[in-house]
Amino acid sequence: SRQGEVLSDERTKRIGAYGTTYSWVLTLVLILTFLWLDFLGLASFNLQGTLLVLLFTMLISARIFQWYLFRQGDVA
């Protein structure tokens, strides 16, 4: 394998899946927060801005969760 390349095994696949799952949960919480803020009249959002925030939240949080879980060593 190339230097710096992480070999794929069950642990790395599991960590990747957990990191992605945590990212989805965070994104769903953000969607619900946006809905409640709009419903209560506390904020209004345009579609383009909202979609960009959600997209970047999903991408960045997935990498952060995976990085954190790799540093922990494994997931239960």
C-alpha positions in Angstrom: 0.0 0.0 0.0 1.0 3.6 -0.5 2.5 5.5 2.4 -0.2 7.3 4.5 -3.0 5.2 3.0 -5.3 3.7 5.5 -6.1 0.0 4.8 -9.8 -0.8 4.8 -10.9 -3.4 7.3 -13.9 -4.0 9.4 -12.9 -1.4 12.0 -12.3 1.3 9.5 -15.6 0.5 7.7 -17.4 0.6 11.0 -15.9 3.9 12.0 -16.8 5.3 8.6 -20.4 4.2 9.0 -20.7 5.5 12.6 -19.2 8.9 11.6 -21.6 9.2 8.7 -24.5 8.2 10.9 -23.6 10.8 13.5 -23.4 13.4 10.7 -26.9 12.5 9.5 -28.3 12.8 13.0 -26.6 16.2 13.5 -28.0 17.3 10.1 -31.5 16.1 11.0 -31.3 18.1 14.3 -30.2 21.2 12.3 -33.2 20.7 9.9 -35.6 20.5 12.8 -34.0 23.6 14.3 -34.5 25.5 11.0 -38.1 24.3 10.9 -38.9 25.5 14.4 -37.1 28.8 13.9 -39.2 29.4 10.8 -42.4 28.1 12.4 -42.0 30.4 15.4 -41.2 33.4 13.2 -37.8 33.8 14.8 -35.9 33.6 11.5 -36.6 33.2 7.8 -34.3 31.3 5.4 -33.9 31.3 1.7 -33.6 27.9 0.0 -30.1 28.3 -1.5 -28.5 29.4 1.8 -30.3 26.7 3.7 -29.2 23.9 1.3 -25.6 25.2 1.4 -25.5 25.2 5.2 -27.0 21.6 5.3 -24.6 20.3 2.6 -21.5 21.7 4.3 -22.7 20.6 7.7 -23.1 17.0 6.4 -19.7 16.9 4.7 -17.7 18.6 7.4 -19.3 16.9 10.3 -18.9 13.5 8.7 -15.1 14.1 8.4 -14.9 15.4 12.0 -16.8 12.5 13.5 -14.7 10.0 11.5 -11.5 11.7 12.5 -12.6 11.7 16.2 -13.6 8.0 16.1 -10.3 7.0 14.5 -8.5 8.8 17.3 -10.6 6.9 19.8 -9.5 3.6 18.2 -12.8 1.8 17.7 -16.6 2.1 18.2 -18.6 0.0 20.5 
